Amino acid sequence: MAVLTDTFKLANGTSIPQVGFGTWQIPGGQTAYDAVANALKTGYRHIDTAKAYANESSVGKAIRDSGLKREDVFVTTKLPAETKTYDGALADFQTTLDNLDLGYVDLYLIHAPWPWNDIGKDCDAQNLEVWRAMEKIYASGKAKAIGVSNFNVHDLQNIISNAKVLPMVDQIQYYVGYTEPKITKFAQDHNMLVEAYSPLATGDMLNNTDIQEMANKYHVSPAQLALRFCLENGILPLPKATHQAHIEANAQLDFSIDAADMATLNAMADTATNHTHNGTQG
């Protein structure tokens, strides 16, 4: 499926497969191993994990056992949000390298600008210290690209104003009706690729009647429409699935949404109002 091997280009020239396979909330062990192994068999070539997911070891083993060349699988992982020191970031990255056992990572992200138990806390100074560590990691060649996640415009400006190497990616919560336009525009204006985690609002948007109606027009599922919507906007979606049928369906995105329907989708109100939202963003 071409959609799984077509790529976006990061600011440093690195090619990144335009659809990723997310592993958030997939428990480490056999479940994560099987999910990633099946995704790779289906044709996914971009796997997204994080130290905080506690499944890096299983993800790495599935990639090593896949028979694929290391350079043919794009691997993203993340520095824990709670780590806000230079030395701590370097130590956590080494732990991640040991967990994955893949030699290097393709993309390394700061998971959030604040600890998860203190969302919204001012960590500007600490984030600059962590970004220095990210730049050192990047210079080492052990991370082919670096970026951030859950950073809003202020957080991005803080890094950009002080960085030697600018973030190449901002991975944010993004789905139809919740596209964080200020962050998205700022990131794209500064040559950052925006990645969409929870592009289906963890499934909460799939019963939206407006989405269902438009999906019927294209003879696709609501999930497929939502993922294609991301791609049409130049956003990289990271769908998560553990069942083979969903893994395969999420990869069947070789269709286009016409301009009028994209305008409708981009103007929609939140399609999953009960979904958990990141209150510091927007």
C-alpha positions, -999 to +999 in steps of 0.1 A: +000+000+000+016+032-012+002+053+016+024+034+041+056+040+022+050+075+008+069+100+029+071+135+043+104+153+044+117+167+077+136+200+078+170+182+079+161+161+048+151+130+066+123+110+050+095+099+073+067+075+063+036+095+062+015+071+083+028+059+116+017+030+138+011+042+173+016+021+204+002+043+232-018+022+257-006-011+242+009-030+271+045-042+269+050-079+263+032-102+239+004-077+231+028-049+220+051-074+202+022-089+182+007-056+174+040-042+160+049-075+143+015-075+125+018-039+116+051-045+100+037-075+081+009-054+069+034-029+055+037-002+081+073+012+082+069+038+109+065+028+145+059+053+173+066+044+210+078+061+241+097+053+273+066+062+292+046+035+273+067+008+290+067-012+257+100-001+241+116-035+246+087-053+230+086-029+201+123-032+195+122-070+196+093-071+171+113-049+147+145-070+151+125-102+145+107-088+115+135-097+090+134-061+078+166-040+074+170-016+103+171+013+078+137+003+064+118+009+096+114+044+110+113+044+148+101+073+169+104+073+207+101+100+234+119+113+265+096+111+296+078+144+303+090+143+339+127+144+328+137+181+329+175+180+333+204+178+309+219+147+326+186+131+331+177+134+294+210+118+284+205+090+308+169+083+298+180+083+261+206+056+268+180+036+286+157+039+256+186+028+233+191-002+255+154-010+256+150-009+218+183-025+210+182-011+175+214+009+174+197+043+169+163+060+167+150+079+137+131+105+157+134+115+194+108+138+210+104+155+243+071+139+254+057+171+269+067+206+281+057+198+317+054+167+339+021+148+334+012+153+371+017+190+368+002+199+334+007+236+325+036+242+349+062+267+337+092+246+327+107+271+302+142+271+317+142+233+322+131+227+286+160+247+274+183+225+294+167+194+280+168+207+245+206+211+249+207+174+256+185+167+226+210+186+204+239+166+218+219+134+211+213+146+176+249+155+171+259+119+182+240+104+153+220+082+176+189+101+168+185+110+132+160+138+139+147+155+171+115+173+180+088+178+206+053+167+216+024+185+232+043+219+228+021+249+223+031+281+205+048+296+236+067+263+243+079+262+207+089+299+207+110+292+239+130+265+222+133+283+188+146+315+204+175+296+221+182+265+199+211+257+176+190+229+160+153+237+156+127+211+164+117+191+133+084+177+146+056+187+170+034+157+178+000+170+191-035+159+198-053+163+164-085+150+149-115+163+129-129+192+149-099+195+171-070+206+149-052+230+172-049+256+144-026+281+163-001+254+171-004+237+137+001+270+118+031+281+139+048+247+136+043+245+099+054+281+094+086+271+111+092+241+090+081+215+116+061+185+106+029+182+127+020+146+138-014+137+150-017+114+180-052+101+188-063+110+152-095+091+159-099+106+194-091+071+207-123+060+189-145+086+205-152+104+172-161+072+152-198+074+160-201+110+149-231+111+125-216+138+103-183+118+099-203+086+092-223+104+065-193+117+047-175+084+050-204+067+033-200+090+004-164+078-002-173+041+006-148+041+035-151+038+073-152+068+096-117+059+108-103+058+072-119+092+065-104+107+096-069+094+088-071+106+052-083+140+065-049+143+084-029+134+053-049+159+031-039+186+056-002+176+055-004+160+090+011+127+098-014+104+116-005+078+142-034+054+144-032+027+171-047-008+168-042-042+182-067-062+161-054-073+127-086-061+109-081-026+123-044-026+115-052-034+079-081-010+076-062+019+089-037+014+061-063+015+033-061+053+027-055+054-010-083+078-018-088+115-019-113+138-002-125+166-025-118+202-016-154+210-007-156+181+018-122+191+032-135+226+038-165+211+056-143+188+077-119+216+086-149+238+097-165+211+119-170+216+156-154+191+179-164+156+167-156+140+201-167+165+228-164+139+255-128+130+246-101+141+270-086+174+257-053+190+264-063+221+282-030+239+277-033+237+239-056+251+212 
